């Protein structure tokens, strides 16, 4: 299994907190978000990680020296990183022919959460937090009959229940190849300014994708300066005891 870590974004809202560096290099408890993800992947037995870079690519590559033992790490560069995140995932299209993890790089979470995804019996699987607050901005996974049927920012009616996506998706080789084809079709149609999650409903219409619930587990996405404060004061102490 190969982990594709999307770390190309500019993260303008966090330039003060990041010192102008890519937000995947923001340190929480003295360790960057990216290094924490890589350590967790190594601990769960993932053998390869590919980091898609863009803004601050040289700085990210320099930060990857001394990767965790047992984990081969390399980078791919998205020269069009100022457009939509669909192009970051498409930058790694060569890898979408095998089992993969697609991961946002701006998430702080415990290793146990990633292990739950990697070891899930579902070949295709999201991590879903049904206890997260829905403010209308979150990417919400919509479940019917035990499968994720849609992903919509803010959610939508007509489903059994919903929960926030952690930002990680596991796919088997067949589903990964289908995702590659769907990405190619959107980009060929000129849809290069969209998020990669906007392609997922097309995938979910064709493939059964399960989920593992993470309700009550400590995690946060880092988007705003206040997220960094919350990560330091509230989330990291809970990760340390989880």
C-alpha positions in Angstrom: 0.0 0.0 0.0 1.2 3.5 -1.0 0.3 6.6 0.9 -0.3 9.7 -1.2 0.1 12.7 1.0 -1.3 15.9 -0.5 0.9 18.8 0.8 1.0 21.3 -2.1 -1.3 24.0 -0.8 -0.3 27.6 0.0 -2.2 27.8 3.3 -2.4 31.6 3.2 -4.5 31.7 6.4 -1.7 30.1 8.4 1.3 32.1 7.1 2.0 33.7 10.5 1.6 30.4 12.4 3.8 28.6 9.8 6.4 31.3 9.4 5.6 31.4 5.7 6.4 27.7 5.3 3.9 25.1 4.0 1.4 24.3 6.6 2.3 20.6 6.7 5.5 21.8 8.4 3.7 23.5 11.3 5.0 22.0 14.5 2.7 20.7 17.1 4.5 19.8 20.3 7.8 20.3 18.5 7.1 17.9 15.6 5.6 18.8 12.2 2.3 17.5 11.0 4.0 15.8 8.1 6.6 14.0 10.3 3.8 12.9 12.6 1.9 11.4 9.6 5.0 9.7 8.3 5.8 8.2 11.7 2.2 6.9 12.0 2.3 5.3 8.6 5.6 3.6 9.4 4.1 2.3 12.7 1.2 0.8 10.9 3.3 -1.1 8.3 2.9 1.1 5.3 6.0 0.8 3.2 5.9 3.7 0.8 4.7 7.4 1.1 4.7 9.9 -1.8 4.3 13.5 -0.8 2.8 15.8 -3.4 4.5 19.2 -3.0 3.8 22.6 -4.5 4.2 25.7 -2.5 7.5 25.6 -0.6 8.5 22.3 -2.3 12.2 22.7 -1.6 11.5 23.2 2.1 9.3 20.2 2.3 11.9 18.0 0.5 14.5 19.2 3.0 12.3 18.3 5.9 12.0 14.7 4.7 15.6 13.8 5.5 15.6 11.1 8.1 12.4 9.4 7.2 11.1 6.8 9.7 12.7 3.4 9.4 10.9 1.0 7.1 9.1 3.8 5.2 10.4 4.8 1.7 9.5 8.5 1.1 9.7 10.5 -2.1 8.1 13.6 -3.5 6.2 14.6 -6.7 5.8 18.3 -7.7 2.5 19.9 -8.7 3.6 23.0 -10.6 0.0 24.2 -10.7 -0.5 24.1 -6.9 -2.3 27.5 -7.0 -5.2 25.8 -8.7 -7.5 23.2 -7.3 -6.4 20.2 -5.2 -7.6 17.9 -7.9 -4.3 18.7 -9.7 -2.3 17.6 -6.6 -4.0 14.2 -6.6 -3.7 13.9 -10.4 0.1 14.6 -10.0 0.2 11.2 -8.3 -1.9 9.5 -11.0 1.0 7.1 -11.8 0.3 5.6 -8.3 -3.4 5.1 -8.9 -3.0 1.5 -10.1 -2.4 -0.1 -6.7 -3.8 0.0 -3.2 -3.4 3.5 -1.9 -4.2 5.8 1.0 -5.1 9.4 -0.1 -4.3 11.7 2.8 -4.5 15.4 3.5 -1.3 16.6 5.1 -2.9 19.1 7.5 -4.4 16.6 9.9 -3.2 16.0 13.5 -4.4 12.6 14.7 -3.1 9.5 16.7 -1.4 6.6 15.1 -4.4 4.4 16.2 -6.7 6.4 13.9 -4.5 5.6 10.8 -4.1 2.0 11.9 -7.9 1.7 12.0 -8.1 2.7 8.4 -5.1 0.6 7.2 -6.4 -2.5 9.0 -10.0 -2.1 8.1 -11.6 -5.1 6.5 -13.0 -2.7 3.9 -10.8 -2.5 0.9 -12.3 0.9 0.2 -12.8 2.9 3.3 -13.1 6.4 4.8 -12.6 7.5 8.4 -15.8 9.0 9.6 -16.4 11.1 12.8 -20.1 11.1 13.5 -19.5 13.1 16.7 -17.9 16.1 15.0 -19.8 19.4 14.8 -21.2 20.3 11.4 -20.8 24.0 10.9 -21.6 23.8 7.2 -18.0 24.0 6.2 -17.0 20.4 6.8 -16.8 17.6 4.2 -19.5 15.3 5.4 -19.7 11.7 4.5 -23.3 10.5 3.9 -24.2 6.9 4.7 -27.1 4.7 3.6 -27.4 1.0 4.0 -24.0 0.7 5.6 -22.0 2.3 2.8 -20.8 5.9 2.1 -23.0 7.1 -0.7 -21.9 10.7 -1.0 -19.7 13.4 0.3 -21.0 16.9 0.5 -19.7 20.0 2.3 -22.2 20.7 5.1 -24.1 17.5 4.5 -27.5 16.8 2.9 -30.8 15.2 3.9 -32.0 11.8 2.9 -29.4 9.5 4.4 -29.3 7.2 7.4 -26.6 9.3 9.1 -23.5 11.4 8.4 -20.2 12.3 9.8 -17.2 14.4 9.0 -14.5 13.0 6.8 -11.1 13.0 8.5 -9.4 13.6 5.2 -8.1 10.1 4.6 -9.4 7.5 2.1 -8.2 3.9 1.4 -8.7 2.4 -2.0 -8.0 -1.0 -3.5 -6.3 -1.2 -6.9 -9.5 -1.4 -8.9 -11.1 1.6 -7.2 -7.8 3.6 -7.5 -7.7 3.0 -11.3 -11.3 4.2 -11.5 -10.5 7.3 -9.5 -7.6 8.0 -11.9 -10.0 7.8 -14.9 -12.5 10.1 -13.1 -9.7 12.6 -12.4 -8.5 12.5 -16.0 -12.1 13.2 -17.3 -12.6 16.2 -15.0 -9.3 17.7 -15.9 -9.9 17.1 -19.6 -13.2 19.0 -19.2 -11.3 21.9 -17.8 -12.3 21.5 -14.2 -8.9 22.2 -12.7 -10.0 24.6 -9.9 -12.0 22.1 -7.9 -11.1 20.1 -4.7 -10.3 16.4 -5.1 -13.2 15.6 -2.9 -15.6 16.9 -5.6 -14.6 13.9 -7.7 -15.5 11.4 -4.9 -19.3 11.4 -5.5 -18.6 10.0 -9.0 -16.5 7.3 -7.4 -19.1 6.5 -4.7 -21.7 6.1 -7.4 -19.7 3.2 -8.9 -17.8 1.6 -6.0 -18.9 0.4 -2.6 -16.9 2.3 0.0 -17.2 1.5 3.7 -16.2 3.5 6.7 -14.6 3.2 10.1 -15.9 5.4 12.8 -13.6 7.5 14.9 -16.1 9.1 17.2 -14.4 10.4 20.4 -10.8 10.0 19.1 -8.7 13.2 19.2 -7.9 14.8 15.9 -8.1 18.2 14.1 -7.6 19.7 10.7 -5.3 22.7 10.7 -6.8 25.5 8.7 -6.7 28.6 10.9 -4.4 29.9 13.6 -6.9 29.0 16.3 -6.7 25.4 15.1 -3.0 25.4 16.0 -3.8 26.7 19.5 -6.5 24.0 19.9 -4.1 21.3 18.6 -1.5 22.3 21.2 -3.8 22.8 24.1 -6.5 20.2 23.6 -5.8 17.6 20.9 -2.1 16.8 21.5 -2.5 16.1 25.2 -5.3 13.6 24.4 -3.2 11.9 21.6 -0.5 11.4 24.2 -2.9 9.4 26.4 -4.8 7.6 23.7 
